[in-house]
Amino acid sequence: MKTLLLLLGLSLSLTIMAKDKRGHQYFQIKVYHIKPAQESGLDTYLQQAYLPAAHRAGIAQVGVFKPITQDTADVKVYVFMAFNNLEQYAALPGRLEKDAAYQASAGTFMQGYNESAPYNRIETILLTAFEQMPMMALPALQTPKNERVYELRSYESATEGYHINKVKMFNAGGEVQIFKRLGFNAVFYGSVIAGSKTPNLMYMTTFNNKADRDTHWKSFSADPEWKKLAATPEYAHNVSHQDIIFVRPTEYSDI
C-alpha cells in the first residue's frame, strides 16, 4: 500500500510539472518603491545586472515599467517576469547567488551606496496564468516605447468565491477572447496567489498611444458580446475594488 501511495504521489507530481512544461506559466511582479534620487541607481542595476542575469537563467523576457504619472512621494518601478513552473521561480535566487557576473555588477547596489539604501522596499506579487492565456505574450505595437501606453489592472473581490467567479468570467465566460478579438494586445492575465492584496486578479493590455487605448476601450464598451456578458446575473458583484495603472516600458525593457 505504501509503495502504491508513493507511486500515486510521484505520478501526481509529474502531472503537475508536465502541465507547467506544456505552457502554464507563473508570473512575478516586483514593485520597487523608491525616492526620486534612487531611480538612476535602480535603472543601472536592472539594466546592467538583473536583466542580463535573468536571461542567463533562462528567462527570455523581463518587463520593466514605470507609471506615466509618478507619485513623487512614492516612486514605483514594476518588474515583470514569467516562469515556466514554480521550480524555475524558486531556483532564481540561487542562480543569482552563483552568477559571478551578476554578483560583480550588482554588488554596489545590493550593499547600498555609502550605507544609504538603494530603495525603500520591494513588494512582490506572484500570479498563476489564466486558462485562456496560459503564457505571456509580447505586444505587437508599432510605436516607439516612449509613446506606448500599457494598462495594468487589478480586480479585487470581496471573497474567494467572488474571485473564482471573476476568473471564470474571463475564462469560460469569454472575456479574454473579447479582448483578443478587439486587439487589446494583452501581455498576461493572472490570478494572484501571493501578495499584499488578495483575493484579486491582474492583467496588462498594451496600446500604441493614449488615443489608441481610448479607441479600444470605446469599442469594448460598445461590443454586443461584452454587454451580454456584463449583464449575466451569474457574474454580478464579483469585483469589489479595482486599480488602473498606466505604465510605459523603459528603453531597456524586453516587453
FENBEL-V73088 format. One record per residue. RES is the residue in one letter. SS is DSSP state (H for helix, E for strand, C for the rest). PHI is phi in degrees with one decimal (999 if undefined). OMEGA is omega in radians with two decimals (999 if undefined). Layout:
BEGIN
RES;SS;PHI;OMEGA  RES;SS;PHI;OMEGA
END
This chain:
BEGIN
M;C;999;3.14  K;H;-60.7;3.12  T;H;-62.4;3.13  L;H;-62.6;3.13  L;H;-63.1;3.12  L;H;-64.5;3.13  L;H;-65.9;3.10  L;H;-64.7;3.11  G;H;-64.0;3.11  L;H;-64.0;3.13  S;H;-62.0;3.13  L;H;-64.7;3.14  S;H;-62.1;3.13  L;H;-65.1;3.11  T;H;-64.3;3.13  I;H;-61.8;3.13  M;H;-63.6;-3.14  A;H;-63.7;3.11  K;H;-60.8;3.11  D;H;-61.9;-3.11  K;H;-67.0;3.10  R;C;-75.0;3.05  G;C;128.2;3.10  H;C;-82.7;-3.00  Q;C;-91.9;2.99  Y;E;-116.8;-3.08  F;E;-118.5;3.02  Q;E;-121.4;3.00  I;E;-118.1;3.04  K;E;-100.2;3.13  V;E;-108.5;3.07  Y;E;-84.9;3.05  H;E;-101.9;-3.01  I;E;-135.9;2.96  K;C;-92.1;3.13  P;H;-53.0;-3.11  A;H;-69.6;-3.12  Q;H;-92.8;-3.00  E;H;-65.5;-3.11  S;H;-62.0;3.13  G;H;-65.1;3.11  L;H;-66.6;3.10  D;H;-59.2;3.14  T;H;-61.8;3.13  Y;H;-61.9;-3.10  L;H;-64.5;-3.07  Q;H;-71.3;-2.99  Q;H;-96.0;-3.08  A;H;-119.5;-2.96  Y;H;-71.0;-3.11  L;H;-63.2;3.09  P;H;-58.9;3.13  A;H;-69.1;3.09  A;H;-62.7;3.09  H;H;-62.1;3.13  R;H;-66.1;3.14  A;C;-85.6;3.06  G;C;95.5;3.11  I;C;-102.0;-2.95  A;C;-71.9;-3.07  Q;C;-125.1;3.04  V;E;-124.6;3.13  G;E;-97.5;3.07  V;E;-123.6;-3.02  F;E;-131.0;3.08  K;E;-128.8;3.09  P;E;-55.7;3.12  I;C;-63.5;3.03  T;C;-114.4;-3.08  Q;C;-86.5;2.95  D;C;-89.0;-3.03  T;C;-64.9;3.09  A;C;-80.7;3.12  D;C;-151.0;3.14  V;E;-68.9;-3.11  K;E;-121.1;3.01  V;E;-131.6;-3.08  Y;E;-103.0;3.12  V;E;-119.5;-3.08  F;E;-110.7;3.10  M;E;-138.8;3.09  A;E;-114.5;-3.14  F;E;-118.6;-3.12  N;C;-72.2;3.10  N;C;-162.4;-3.11  L;H;-69.8;3.10  E;H;-63.8;3.11  Q;H;-64.8;3.10  Y;H;-61.7;-3.09  A;H;-68.4;-3.07  A;H;-81.5;-3.02  L;H;-59.6;3.13  P;H;-56.4;3.11  G;H;-66.7;3.10  R;H;-63.0;-3.14  L;H;-66.8;-3.13  E;H;-64.6;-3.11  K;H;-93.9;-3.10  D;C;-86.6;-3.06  A;H;-62.3;-3.14  A;H;-64.8;3.10  Y;H;-64.9;-3.11  Q;H;-60.2;3.13  A;H;-68.9;-3.10  S;H;-76.5;-3.02  A;H;-95.4;-3.00  G;H;-51.5;-3.09  T;H;-63.4;-3.13  F;H;-64.8;-3.08  M;H;-65.6;-3.11  Q;H;-91.6;-3.10  G;C;90.4;-3.12  Y;E;-107.0;3.14  N;C;51.7;3.11  E;C;69.7;3.04  S;E;-104.7;-3.05  A;C;-68.1;3.13  P;C;-82.3;3.09  Y;C;-157.9;3.13  N;C;-82.2;3.11  R;E;-166.9;3.09  I;E;-121.9;3.03  E;E;-103.5;-3.10  T;E;-117.2;3.14  I;E;-123.3;3.11  L;E;-114.3;-3.09  L;E;-129.4;3.00  T;E;-113.8;-3.01  A;E;-67.8;3.09  F;E;-71.5;3.12  E;C;-59.7;-3.07  Q;C;-79.9;3.02  M;E;-147.3;-3.01  P;C;-72.9;3.13  M;C;-131.7;3.04  M;C;-65.1;3.12  A;C;-136.9;3.05  L;C;-79.8;-3.12  P;C;-69.5;3.10  A;C;-98.6;-3.09  L;C;-123.0;-3.09  Q;C;-105.7;-3.03  T;C;-83.2;3.04  P;C;-60.5;-3.09  K;H;-58.8;-3.08  N;H;-75.8;3.05  E;H;-108.2;-3.02  R;C;-71.5;3.05  V;E;-125.7;3.05  Y;E;-106.5;-3.07  E;E;-113.5;3.12  L;E;-100.9;-3.10  R;E;-116.2;3.09  S;E;-128.6;-3.13  Y;E;-114.7;3.07  E;E;-89.1;3.10  S;C;-121.5;-3.07  A;C;-69.3;-3.14  T;C;-142.2;3.08  E;H;-61.1;3.13  G;H;-62.9;3.10  Y;H;-66.8;3.09  H;H;-62.9;3.10  I;H;-58.7;3.13  N;H;-64.6;3.14  K;H;-69.3;3.08  V;H;-62.6;3.08  K;H;-60.6;3.12  M;H;-60.6;3.09  F;H;-69.3;-3.05  N;C;-87.0;-3.11  A;C;-64.9;-3.12  G;C;-71.3;3.06  G;C;99.4;-3.11  E;H;-63.9;3.10  V;H;-59.3;-3.11  Q;H;-67.6;3.06  I;H;-65.2;3.09  F;H;-58.5;-3.13  K;H;-65.1;-3.12  R;H;-62.1;-3.11  L;C;-89.1;3.02  G;C;75.0;-3.11  F;C;-81.9;3.05  N;C;52.5;-3.11  A;C;-68.1;3.02  V;C;-86.1;-3.13  F;E;-163.5;2.90  Y;E;-130.7;-3.12  G;E;-150.0;3.05  S;E;-97.2;-3.10  V;E;-72.3;3.09  I;E;-108.6;3.03  A;E;-156.5;-3.13  G;C;171.0;-3.06  S;C;-79.1;-3.12  K;C;-126.4;3.09  T;C;-141.3;-0.08  P;C;-77.6;3.07  N;E;-160.6;3.06  L;E;-127.4;3.13  M;E;-138.8;3.04  Y;E;-153.5;-3.12  M;E;-131.1;3.01  T;E;-113.8;-2.98  T;E;-135.1;-3.05  F;E;-143.4;-3.13  N;C;-64.3;-3.13  N;C;-166.3;-3.09  K;H;-64.1;3.14  A;H;-63.3;3.10  D;H;-62.7;3.10  R;H;-61.5;-3.10  D;H;-62.9;3.13  T;H;-64.5;3.14  H;H;-64.6;-3.11  W;H;-70.0;3.06  K;H;-65.5;3.12  S;H;-68.1;3.11  F;H;-64.9;-3.12  S;H;-61.9;-3.10  A;H;-91.6;-3.04  D;C;-68.7;-3.11  P;H;-59.1;-3.14  E;H;-65.5;3.10  W;H;-67.1;3.12  K;H;-59.3;3.12  K;H;-66.2;-3.14  L;H;-65.0;-3.11  A;H;-63.6;-3.12  A;C;-90.2;-3.12  T;C;-71.8;-3.10  P;H;-56.0;-3.12  E;H;-56.9;-3.05  Y;H;-105.0;-3.12  A;C;-75.3;2.99  H;C;62.2;-3.09  N;C;-93.2;3.03  V;C;-125.1;-3.14  S;C;-99.2;-3.14  H;E;-159.3;3.07  Q;E;-133.3;3.04  D;E;-120.6;3.09  I;E;-121.5;-3.09  I;E;-122.5;3.09  F;E;-94.5;-3.10  V;E;-126.9;3.12  R;E;-135.9;3.14  P;E;-71.3;3.01  T;C;-71.9;-3.12  E;C;-65.0;-3.12  Y;C;-94.3;3.11  S;C;-66.4;3.09  D;C;-80.9;-3.00  I;C;-117.7;999
END
